[in-house]
Amino acid sequence: MDTAGDLLAAVQDFLCEADEDGNLHAATTYKLLSSRGYTDLYVFYAEQRGDLELVAAHHAERGQWALLLQMLAAAPPTKAESLLYRHSSQLILYSPADTVRVWKQSPFVEPVRLLPAMTKYIQARETARPVAEKFPDSAKSSAAPQPAAEAPSSLALDARGEQHLAKESRAKWVETPLQRAVTAATGVRWLHPEVWSGTNCVVDYLKHVLQRRGGHVHAASLHSLLLQQYAVDGTDDELMQFVESALERDIDCPLDTK
């Protein structure tokens, strides 16, 4: 008999039934689960109640960007939209490619409301790239922070029926010299290496938006930002093709001509 699994199922059933009957005080329940280290049960309870703001804040506080993106991708649009706007400025720095993938899969999102996140990404990219270029290729290939071994403490049951640390601690990482240099330049710790070494995610997303929604979407902001990024981070052919395409529209040119 799977004693741990049976106990877990009983606890989850109790949380669901007691909450439905109005016999649980939500704030007290959250506090108890969190203070005792039952973080998976905390997330389970919040998800059952539809408190996705708490789930999102929980993942963001712990740097669990993959879990946060997974939750946002699966959430109803009415709840996912505001949470995407709220957390995208962090997500684009710590998980850029996956963040843009979720943006693309979320047609309900207004791209202009993602401009603050895109601006932060561009600023971090433009600052970090010259720093990274000073390091040899061998350093760039291992630029991601490496996990450090950590001694375990007391164990408890988690929401999957497995053992885990009763007092959850943040994962400890060892910064590489390149990562330290990027942190010093940008002021952003644990910036993802994709920001300075990968494809420009803002260009990727804006191209997707303009192709999907047509040439006149938010002309003054999104078109001009894409033009700027082509000039800074693209090829001459890409830049000229984009400008020529915009100028072909004699009426209501989508570019800010000034």
LOKE-32906 format. One record per residue: residue number from 0; residue in one letter; x, y, z of N, C-alpha, C in turn. Coordinates in Angstrom, 1 decimal. Example, Ala and Ser with C-alpha at 12.3 -4.5 7.8 and 13.67 -1.06 7.14 Angstrom:
BEGIN
0:a:13.2:-5.7:7.8:12.3:-4.5:7.8:13.2:-3.3:7.8
1:s:12.8:-2.2:7.1:13.7:-1.1:7.1:12.9:0.0:7.9
end
This chain:
BEGIN
0:m:0.9:-1.2:0.0:0.0:0.0:0.0:0.9:1.2:0.0
1:d:0.5:2.2:-0.8:1.3:3.4:-0.9:0.8:4.4:0.2
2:t:1.3:4.2:1.4:0.9:5.0:2.5:1.0:6.5:2.3
3:a:2.2:6.9:1.8:2.4:8.3:1.6:1.4:8.9:0.6
4:g:1.2:8.1:-0.5:0.2:8.6:-1.5:-1.2:8.6:-1.0
5:d:-1.6:7.6:-0.2:-2.9:7.6:0.4:-3.1:8.8:1.3
6:l:-2.1:9.1:2.1:-2.2:10.2:3.0:-2.3:11.5:2.3
7:l:-1.5:11.7:1.2:-1.6:12.9:0.4:-2.9:13.0:-0.2
8:a:-3.5:12.0:-0.8:-4.8:12.1:-1.4:-5.9:12.5:-0.4
9:a:-5.7:11.9:0.9:-6.7:12.3:1.9:-6.6:13.8:2.3
10:v:-5.4:14.3:2.3:-5.2:15.7:2.6:-5.8:16.6:1.5
11:q:-5.5:16.2:0.3:-6.0:17.0:-0.8:-7.6:16.9:-0.8
12:d:-8.1:15.8:-0.6:-9.6:15.7:-0.5:-10.2:16.5:0.6
13:f:-9.5:16.5:1.7:-9.9:17.3:2.9:-9.9:18.8:2.5
14:l:-8.8:19.3:1.9:-8.7:20.7:1.5:-9.8:21.1:0.6
15:c:-10.1:20.2:-0.4:-11.2:20.5:-1.4:-12.5:20.5:-0.8
16:e:-12.8:19.5:0.0:-14.2:19.4:0.6:-14.4:20.4:1.6
17:a:-13.4:20.6:2.5:-13.6:21.6:3.6:-13.7:23.0:3.0
18:d:-13.0:23.3:1.9:-13.1:24.6:1.3:-14.5:24.8:0.7
19:e:-14.9:23.8:0.0:-16.2:23.9:-0.7:-17.3:24.1:0.3
20:d:-17.2:23.5:1.5:-18.2:23.6:2.5:-18.1:24.9:3.3
21:g:-17.1:25.7:3.0:-16.9:26.9:3.7:-16.3:26.8:5.1
22:n:-15.6:25.6:5.4:-15.1:25.3:6.7:-13.6:25.7:6.9
23:l:-13.0:26.3:5.9:-11.6:26.7:5.9:-11.5:28.2:5.8
24:h:-10.7:28.8:6.6:-10.3:30.2:6.4:-9.1:30.2:5.5
25:a:-9.3:30.7:4.3:-8.3:30.6:3.2:-6.9:31.2:3.7
26:a:-6.9:32.4:4.2:-5.7:33.1:4.6:-4.9:32.3:5.6
27:t:-5.7:31.7:6.6:-5.0:30.9:7.7:-4.5:29.6:7.1
28:t:-5.2:29.0:6.1:-4.8:27.8:5.5:-3.5:28.0:4.7
29:y:-3.5:29.1:3.9:-2.3:29.4:3.2:-1.1:29.6:4.1
30:k:-1.3:30.3:5.2:-0.2:30.6:6.1:0.3:29.3:6.8
31:l:-0.6:28.4:7.1:-0.2:27.1:7.8:0.6:26.3:6.8
32:l:0.1:26.1:5.6:0.8:25.3:4.6:2.2:25.8:4.2
33:s:2.2:27.2:4.1:3.5:27.8:3.7:4.5:27.7:4.9
34:s:4.1:28.0:6.1:5.0:28.0:7.2:5.5:26.6:7.6
35:r:4.8:25.6:7.2:5.2:24.2:7.5:6.0:23.6:6.4
36:g:6.2:24.3:5.3:7.0:23.9:4.2:6.3:23.0:3.2
37:y:4.9:22.9:3.3:4.2:22.1:2.3:3.8:23.0:1.1
38:t:4.9:23.4:0.4:4.7:24.3:-0.7:3.9:23.8:-1.9
39:d:4.0:22.5:-2.2:3.2:21.9:-3.2:1.7:21.8:-2.9
40:l:1.4:21.6:-1.6:0.0:21.6:-1.1:-0.5:23.1:-1.2
41:y:0.4:24.0:-0.8:0.0:25.4:-0.9:-0.4:25.8:-2.4
42:v:0.4:25.3:-3.3:0.1:25.6:-4.7:-1.2:24.9:-5.1
43:f:-1.3:23.6:-4.7:-2.5:22.8:-5.0:-3.8:23.5:-4.5
44:y:-3.7:24.0:-3.3:-4.9:24.6:-2.7:-5.2:25.9:-3.4
45:a:-4.2:26.7:-3.8:-4.4:27.9:-4.5:-5.0:27.7:-5.9
46:e:-4.5:26.6:-6.5:-5.0:26.3:-7.9:-6.5:25.8:-7.8
47:q:-6.8:25.1:-6.7:-8.2:24.6:-6.6:-9.2:25.8:-6.3
48:r:-8.7:26.8:-5.6:-9.5:28.0:-5.4:-9.5:29.0:-6.5
49:g:-8.6:28.7:-7.5:-8.5:29.7:-8.6:-7.7:30.9:-8.3
50:d:-6.9:30.9:-7.2:-6.1:32.0:-6.8:-4.8:32.0:-7.5
51:l:-4.9:32.2:-8.8:-3.7:32.1:-9.7:-2.7:33.2:-9.4
52:e:-3.2:34.4:-8.9:-2.3:35.4:-8.5:-1.3:34.9:-7.4
53:l:-1.8:34.2:-6.5:-0.9:33.6:-5.4:0.1:32.6:-6.0
54:v:-0.4:31.8:-6.9:0.4:30.7:-7.6:1.5:31.4:-8.4
55:a:1.2:32.4:-9.1:2.1:33.2:-9.9:3.2:33.9:-9.0
56:a:2.7:34.5:-8.0:3.7:35.2:-7.1:4.6:34.2:-6.4
57:h:4.1:33.0:-6.0:4.8:32.0:-5.4:6.0:31.5:-6.3
58:h:5.7:31.3:-7.6:6.7:30.8:-8.5:7.7:31.9:-8.8
59:a:7.2:33.2:-9.0:8.1:34.3:-9.3:9.1:34.5:-8.1
60:e:8.6:34.5:-6.9:9.4:34.7:-5.7:10.6:33.7:-5.6
61:r:10.3:32.5:-6.1:11.3:31.4:-6.0:12.1:31.2:-7.3
62:g:11.9:32.1:-8.3:12.6:32.0:-9.5:12.2:30.8:-10.3
63:q:11.0:30.3:-10.2:10.5:29.1:-10.9:9.8:29.5:-12.2
64:w:10.6:30.0:-13.1:10.1:30.6:-14.3:9.4:29.6:-15.2
65:a:9.9:28.4:-15.3:9.3:27.4:-16.2:7.9:27.1:-15.7
66:l:7.8:26.9:-14.3:6.5:26.6:-13.7:5.5:27.8:-13.9
67:l:6.0:29.0:-13.8:5.1:30.2:-14.0:4.6:30.3:-15.4
68:l:5.5:30.0:-16.4:5.1:30.1:-17.8:4.1:28.9:-18.1
69:q:4.4:27.8:-17.5:3.5:26.6:-17.7:2.1:27.0:-17.2
70:m:2.0:27.6:-16.0:0.7:28.0:-15.5:0.0:29.0:-16.3
71:l:0.8:30.0:-16.8:0.2:31.1:-17.6:-0.3:30.6:-18.9
72:a:0.4:29.6:-19.5:0.0:29.0:-20.8:-1.3:28.2:-20.6
73:a:-1.6:27.7:-19.4:-2.7:26.8:-19.2:-3.9:27.6:-18.6
74:a:-3.7:28.8:-18.1:-4.7:29.5:-17.4:-5.7:30.1:-18.4
75:p:-7.0:30.3:-17.9:-8.0:31.0:-18.7:-7.5:32.4:-19.1
76:p:-7.8:32.8:-20.4:-7.4:34.1:-20.8:-7.8:35.2:-19.9
77:t:-8.9:35.2:-19.3:-9.4:36.2:-18.4:-8.4:36.4:-17.2
78:k:-7.8:35.4:-16.8:-6.8:35.5:-15.7:-5.4:35.6:-16.2
79:a:-5.1:34.9:-17.3:-3.7:34.9:-17.7:-3.2:36.2:-18.2
80:e:-4.1:37.0:-18.8:-3.7:38.3:-19.5:-3.1:39.2:-18.5
81:s:-3.7:39.5:-17.4:-3.2:40.5:-16.4:-1.9:39.9:-15.8
82:l:-1.8:38.6:-15.6:-0.6:38.0:-15.0:0.5:38.1:-16.0
83:l:0.3:37.9:-17.2:1.3:38.1:-18.2:1.9:39.5:-18.2
84:y:1.0:40.5:-18.2:1.5:41.9:-18.2:2.3:42.1:-16.9
85:r:1.9:41.5:-15.8:2.5:41.8:-14.5:3.9:41.1:-14.4
86:h:4.1:40.0:-15.0:5.3:39.2:-14.7:6.3:39.1:-15.9
87:s:5.8:39.7:-17.1:6.7:39.5:-18.3:8.0:40.3:-18.2
88:s:8.1:41.4:-17.4:9.3:42.1:-17.3:10.4:41.2:-16.6
89:q:10.0:40.3:-15.8:10.9:39.4:-15.2:11.1:38.2:-16.1
90:l:10.1:37.6:-16.6:10.2:36.4:-17.4:11.1:36.6:-18.6
91:i:11.0:37.8:-19.3:11.7:38.0:-20.5:13.3:38.1:-20.2
92:l:13.6:38.4:-19.0:15.0:38.4:-18.6:15.6:37.0:-18.2
93:y:14.7:36.2:-17.6:15.2:34.9:-17.0:14.8:33.7:-17.8
94:s:13.9:33.9:-18.8:13.5:32.8:-19.7:13.0:33.4:-21.0
95:p:13.8:34.1:-21.7:13.4:34.9:-22.9:12.7:34.1:-24.0
96:a:13.3:33.0:-24.5:12.7:32.2:-25.6:11.3:31.6:-25.2
97:d:11.3:31.0:-24.0:10.0:30.4:-23.6:8.9:31.5:-23.4
98:t:9.3:32.7:-22.9:8.4:33.7:-22.6:7.8:34.2:-24.0
99:v:8.6:34.4:-25.0:8.1:34.8:-26.3:7.2:33.7:-26.9
100:r:7.5:32.5:-26.6:6.6:31.4:-27.1:5.3:31.5:-26.5
101:v:5.2:31.8:-25.2:3.9:31.9:-24.5:3.2:33.2:-25.1
102:w:3.9:34.3:-25.3:3.3:35.5:-25.9:2.6:35.1:-27.2
103:k:3.4:34.4:-28.0:2.8:34.1:-29.4:1.6:33.2:-29.3
104:q:1.5:32.4:-28.2:0.4:31.5:-28.1:-0.8:32.1:-27.3
105:s:-0.6:33.4:-27.1:-1.7:34.1:-26.3:-2.2:35.3:-27.2
106:p:-3.1:35.0:-28.1:-3.6:36.0:-29.0:-4.4:37.1:-28.4
107:f:-4.9:36.8:-27.1:-5.7:37.8:-26.4:-4.8:39.0:-25.9
108:v:-3.5:38.8:-25.9:-2.6:39.8:-25.3:-2.4:41.0:-26.3
109:e:-2.5:42.2:-25.7:-2.2:43.4:-26.5:-0.7:43.6:-26.5
110:p:0.0:43.5:-27.7:1.4:43.6:-27.7:1.9:44.9:-27.2
111:v:1.2:46.0:-27.3:1.7:47.3:-26.8:1.8:47.3:-25.3
112:r:1.1:46.5:-24.6:1.2:46.4:-23.2:2.4:45.6:-22.7
113:l:3.1:45.0:-23.7:4.3:44.2:-23.4:5.5:45.1:-23.7
114:l:5.3:46.3:-24.1:6.5:47.2:-24.4:7.4:47.4:-23.2
115:p:6.9:47.6:-22.0:7.9:47.7:-20.9:8.8:46.5:-20.7
116:a:8.2:45.3:-20.9:9.0:44.1:-20.8:10.0:44.1:-22.0
117:m:9.6:44.4:-23.2:10.5:44.4:-24.3:11.6:45.4:-24.2
118:t:11.3:46.5:-23.6:12.3:47.6:-23.4:13.4:47.1:-22.4
119:k:12.9:46.5:-21.3:13.9:46.0:-20.3:14.8:44.9:-21.0
120:y:14.3:44.1:-21.8:15.1:43.1:-22.5:16.1:43.7:-23.4
121:i:15.7:44.7:-24.2:16.6:45.4:-25.1:17.7:46.1:-24.3
122:q:17.4:46.8:-23.2:18.4:47.4:-22.4:19.4:46.4:-21.9
123:a:18.9:45.3:-21.4:19.8:44.3:-20.8:20.7:43.7:-21.9
124:r:20.1:43.4:-23.1:20.8:42.8:-24.2:21.9:43.8:-24.7
125:e:21.6:45.0:-24.8:22.6:46.0:-25.4:23.7:46.2:-24.4
126:t:23.4:46.1:-23.1:24.5:46.3:-22.1:25.3:45.0:-21.9
127:a:24.7:43.9:-22.0:25.4:42.6:-21.7:26.3:42.1:-22.9
128:r:25.8:42.4:-24.1:26.6:41.8:-25.2:28.0:42.3:-25.3
129:p:28.3:43.6:-25.2:29.7:44.0:-25.2:30.5:43.4:-24.1
130:v:29.9:43.2:-22.9:30.6:42.5:-21.8:31.0:41.1:-22.2
131:a:30.0:40.4:-22.7:30.2:39.0:-23.1:31.2:38.8:-24.2
132:e:31.3:39.8:-25.1:32.2:39.7:-26.2:33.7:39.7:-25.8
133:k:33.9:40.2:-24.6:35.3:40.3:-24.1:35.8:38.9:-23.5
134:f:34.9:38.0:-23.4:35.2:36.7:-22.8:35.5:35.7:-23.9
135:p:36.4:34.7:-23.7:36.6:33.7:-24.7:35.4:32.8:-24.9
136:d:35.4:32.1:-26.1:34.3:31.2:-26.4:34.0:30.2:-25.3
137:s:35.1:29.7:-24.7:35.0:28.6:-23.7:34.2:29.1:-22.5
138:a:34.3:30.4:-22.2:33.6:31.0:-21.0:32.1:31.2:-21.4
139:k:31.9:31.5:-22.7:30.5:31.8:-23.1:29.7:30.5:-23.1
140:s:30.4:29.4:-23.4:29.6:28.1:-23.5:29.2:27.6:-22.2
141:s:29.8:28.1:-21.1:29.4:27.7:-19.7:28.9:28.9:-18.9
142:a:28.2:29.8:-19.6:27.8:31.1:-19.0:26.7:30.9:-18.0
143:a:25.9:29.9:-18.2:24.8:29.7:-17.3:25.2:29.3:-15.9
144:p:24.6:29.8:-14.8:25.0:29.5:-13.5:24.9:28.0:-13.2
145:q:25.8:27.5:-12.4:25.8:26.1:-12.1:25.3:25.8:-10.7
146:p:24.5:24.8:-10.5:24.0:24.4:-9.2:25.0:24.0:-8.3
147:a:25.0:24.4:-7.0:25.9:23.9:-6.0:25.3:22.9:-5.1
148:a:26.0:22.0:-4.6:25.5:21.0:-3.7:25.1:21.6:-2.4
149:e:24.0:21.1:-1.8:23.5:21.7:-0.6:23.1:20.6:0.4
150:a:23.5:20.7:1.6:23.2:19.6:2.6:21.7:19.6:2.9
151:p:21.1:18.4:2.9:19.7:18.3:3.2:19.3:18.6:4.7
152:s:18.1:19.0:4.9:17.6:19.1:6.3:16.5:18.1:6.5
153:s:15.6:18.4:7.4:14.5:17.4:7.7:13.6:17.2:6.5
154:l:13.0:16.0:6.4:12.2:15.7:5.3:10.7:15.7:5.7
155:a:9.8:16.0:4.7:8.4:15.9:4.9:7.7:15.5:3.6
156:l:6.4:15.3:3.7:5.6:14.8:2.5:5.2:16.0:1.6
157:d:5.5:15.8:0.3:5.0:16.9:-0.6:3.8:16.5:-1.3
158:a:3.3:17.3:-2.2:2.0:17.1:-2.8:2.0:16.0:-3.8
159:r:3.1:15.4:-4.1:3.2:14.3:-5.0:3.4:13.0:-4.2
160:g:3.3:13.0:-2.9:3.5:11.8:-2.1:5.0:11.5:-2.0
161:e:5.9:12.4:-2.3:7.3:12.2:-2.1:7.9:13.0:-1.0
162:q:9.1:12.7:-0.6:9.7:13.4:0.5:10.4:14.7:-0.1
163:h:10.4:15.7:0.7:11.1:16.9:0.4:11.5:17.6:1.6
164:l:12.3:18.7:1.5:12.8:19.5:2.6:11.6:20.2:3.3
165:a:11.5:20.0:4.6:10.4:20.6:5.3:10.4:22.1:5.3
166:k:11.6:22.6:5.4:11.8:24.1:5.2:12.4:24.3:3.9
167:e:11.6:24.8:2.9:12.1:25.0:1.6:13.1:26.1:1.5
168:s:14.2:25.8:0.9:15.3:26.8:0.7:15.5:27.1:-0.8
169:r:15.9:28.3:-1.1:16.2:28.6:-2.4:17.3:27.8:-3.0
170:a:17.3:27.5:-4.2:18.4:26.8:-4.9:19.6:27.7:-4.8
171:k:20.8:27.1:-4.5:22.0:27.9:-4.5:22.8:27.6:-5.8
172:w:23.3:28.7:-6.3:24.0:28.6:-7.6:25.4:29.2:-7.5
173:v:26.2:28.8:-8.4:27.6:29.3:-8.4:27.7:30.2:-9.7
174:e:28.0:31.4:-9.5:28.1:32.3:-10.7:29.4:32.1:-11.4
175:t:29.3:32.1:-12.7:30.6:32.1:-13.5:31.1:33.5:-13.6
176:p:32.4:33.6:-14.0:33.0:35.0:-14.1:32.2:35.8:-15.1
177:l:31.8:35.2:-16.2:31.0:35.9:-17.2:29.7:36.4:-16.6
178:q:29.0:35.5:-15.9:27.8:35.9:-15.3:27.9:37.0:-14.3
179:r:29.0:37.0:-13.5:29.3:38.1:-12.6:29.5:39.4:-13.3
180:a:30.2:39.4:-14.4:30.5:40.6:-15.2:29.2:41.1:-15.7
181:v:28.4:40.3:-16.2:27.1:40.7:-16.8:26.2:41.3:-15.7
182:t:26.2:40.7:-14.5:25.4:41.2:-13.4:25.9:42.6:-13.0
183:a:27.3:42.8:-13.0:27.8:44.1:-12.6:27.4:45.2:-13.6
184:a:27.4:44.8:-14.9:27.0:45.8:-15.9:25.6:46.1:-16.0
185:t:24.7:45.1:-15.9:23.3:45.3:-16.1:22.5:45.5:-14.8
186:g:23.1:45.1:-13.6:22.4:45.2:-12.4:21.3:44.1:-12.2
187:v:21.3:43.1:-13.1:20.3:42.1:-13.1:21.1:40.8:-12.8
188:r:20.8:40.1:-11.7:21.5:38.9:-11.3:20.8:37.7:-12.0
189:w:21.6:36.7:-12.4:21.1:35.5:-13.1:20.4:35.8:-14.4
190:l:20.8:36.9:-15.1:20.3:37.1:-16.4:20.5:35.9:-17.3
191:h:19.5:35.5:-18.0:19.7:34.3:-18.8:20.7:34.5:-20.0
192:p:21.6:33.6:-20.3:22.6:33.8:-21.4:21.9:34.0:-22.7
193:e:20.7:33.5:-22.9:20.0:33.8:-24.2:19.8:35.3:-24.4
194:v:19.8:36.1:-23.4:19.5:37.5:-23.6:20.6:38.1:-24.4
195:w:21.9:37.8:-24.1:23.0:38.4:-24.8:23.6:37.5:-26.0
196:s:23.3:36.2:-26.0:23.9:35.4:-27.0:22.9:34.8:-28.0
197:g:21.6:34.8:-27.6:20.7:34.2:-28.5:20.1:35.1:-29.5
198:t:19.1:34.6:-30.3:18.3:35.4:-31.2:17.6:36.6:-30.5
199:n:17.5:37.7:-31.1:16.8:38.8:-30.5:15.3:38.5:-30.4
200:c:14.9:38.3:-29.2:13.5:37.8:-28.9:12.5:38.9:-29.3
201:v:12.8:40.1:-29.1:11.9:41.2:-29.4:11.6:41.3:-30.9
202:v:12.7:41.1:-31.8:12.5:41.0:-33.2:11.6:39.9:-33.6
203:d:11.9:38.7:-33.0:11.1:37.5:-33.2:9.7:37.7:-32.9
204:y:9.4:38.3:-31.8:8.0:38.5:-31.4:7.3:39.6:-32.3
205:l:7.9:40.7:-32.5:7.3:41.7:-33.3:7.0:41.3:-34.8
206:k:7.9:40.5:-35.3:7.7:40.0:-36.7:6.5:39.1:-36.7
207:h:6.3:38.3:-35.6:5.2:37.4:-35.5:3.9:38.3:-35.4
208:v:3.9:39.3:-34.6:2.7:40.2:-34.4:2.3:40.8:-35.7
209:l:3.3:41.4:-36.4:2.9:42.2:-37.6:2.5:41.3:-38.7
210:q:3.0:40.1:-38.8:2.6:39.2:-39.8:1.2:38.6:-39.5
211:r:0.9:38.4:-38.2:-0.4:37.9:-37.9:-1.5:38.9:-37.9
212:r:-1.2:40.1:-37.5:-2.3:41.1:-37.3:-2.3:42.2:-38.4
213:g:-1.3:42.2:-39.3:-1.3:43.1:-40.4:-0.4:44.3:-40.1
214:g:-0.2:45.1:-41.1:0.8:46.2:-41.0:0.4:47.4:-40.2
215:h:-0.8:47.6:-39.8:-1.2:48.9:-39.2:-1.5:48.7:-37.7
216:v:-1.0:47.6:-37.1:-1.2:47.4:-35.7:-0.2:48.3:-34.9
217:h:-0.8:49.2:-34.1:0.1:50.0:-33.2:1.3:50.6:-33.9
218:a:1.0:51.2:-35.0:2.1:51.7:-35.9:3.2:52.5:-35.3
219:a:2.8:53.4:-34.5:3.8:54.4:-33.9:4.7:53.7:-32.9
220:s:4.3:52.6:-32.3:5.2:52.0:-31.3:5.9:50.7:-31.8
221:l:5.1:49.8:-32.2:5.7:48.5:-32.5:6.5:48.5:-33.8
222:h:6.0:49.2:-34.8:6.8:49.3:-36.1:8.1:50.0:-35.8
223:s:8.0:51.1:-35.1:9.3:51.9:-34.8:10.3:51.1:-34.0
224:l:9.8:50.3:-33.0:10.7:49.5:-32.2:11.3:48.5:-33.0
225:l:10.6:47.8:-33.9:11.2:46.8:-34.8:12.2:47.4:-35.7
226:l:11.9:48.6:-36.3:12.9:49.3:-37.1:14.2:49.6:-36.3
227:q:14.0:50.0:-35.1:15.2:50.3:-34.3:16.0:49.1:-34.0
228:q:15.4:48.0:-33.8:16.1:46.7:-33.5:16.7:46.2:-34.7
229:y:16.1:46.3:-35.9:16.8:45.9:-37.1:18.0:46.8:-37.4
230:a:18.0:48.1:-37.0:19.1:48.9:-37.2:20.3:48.6:-36.3
231:v:19.9:48.2:-35.1:20.9:47.9:-34.1:21.4:46.4:-34.1
232:d:20.5:45.5:-34.4:20.7:44.1:-34.2:20.3:43.2:-35.4
233:g:20.3:43.8:-36.6:19.9:43.0:-37.7:20.8:43.2:-38.9
234:t:20.5:42.7:-40.0:21.3:42.8:-41.2:20.8:44.0:-42.1
235:d:21.6:44.5:-43.0:21.2:45.6:-43.8:20.0:45.2:-44.7
236:d:20.0:43.9:-45.2:18.9:43.4:-46.0:17.6:43.4:-45.2
237:e:17.7:43.0:-44.0:16.4:42.9:-43.2:15.9:44.3:-42.9
238:l:16.8:45.3:-42.6:16.4:46.6:-42.4:15.8:47.3:-43.6
239:m:16.4:47.1:-44.8:15.9:47.8:-46.0:14.6:47.1:-46.5
240:q:14.5:45.8:-46.3:13.3:45.2:-46.7:12.1:45.6:-45.8
241:f:12.4:45.8:-44.5:11.3:46.3:-43.6:10.9:47.7:-44.0
242:v:11.9:48.6:-44.2:11.6:50.0:-44.6:10.8:50.1:-45.9
243:e:11.3:49.3:-46.9:10.6:49.4:-48.2:9.2:48.9:-48.1
244:s:9.0:47.8:-47.3:7.6:47.3:-47.1:6.7:48.3:-46.5
245:a:7.3:49.1:-45.5:6.5:50.1:-44.8:6.2:51.3:-45.7
246:l:7.1:51.7:-46.5:7.0:52.8:-47.4:6.0:52.5:-48.6
247:e:5.8:51.3:-48.9:4.9:50.9:-49.9:3.5:51.3:-49.6
248:r:3.2:51.5:-48.3:1.9:52.0:-47.9:1.9:53.5:-48.0
249:d:1.5:54.1:-49.1:1.5:55.5:-49.2:0.6:56.2:-48.2
250:i:-0.5:55.6:-47.8:-1.4:56.2:-46.9:-1.2:55.5:-45.5
251:d:-1.1:56.3:-44.5:-0.9:55.8:-43.1:0.3:54.9:-43.0
252:c:1.4:55.4:-43.4:2.7:54.7:-43.2:2.9:54.3:-41.8
253:p:3.1:53.0:-41.5:3.2:52.5:-40.1:4.4:53.0:-39.4
254:l:5.4:53.6:-40.0:6.6:54.1:-39.4:6.5:55.5:-38.9
255:d:7.1:55.8:-37.8:7.2:57.2:-37.3:8.3:57.9:-38.2
256:t:7.9:58.6:-39.2:8.8:59.2:-40.1:9.8:60.1:-39.5
257:k:9.4:60.8:-38.4:10.4:61.7:-37.7:11.5:60.9:-37.2
end
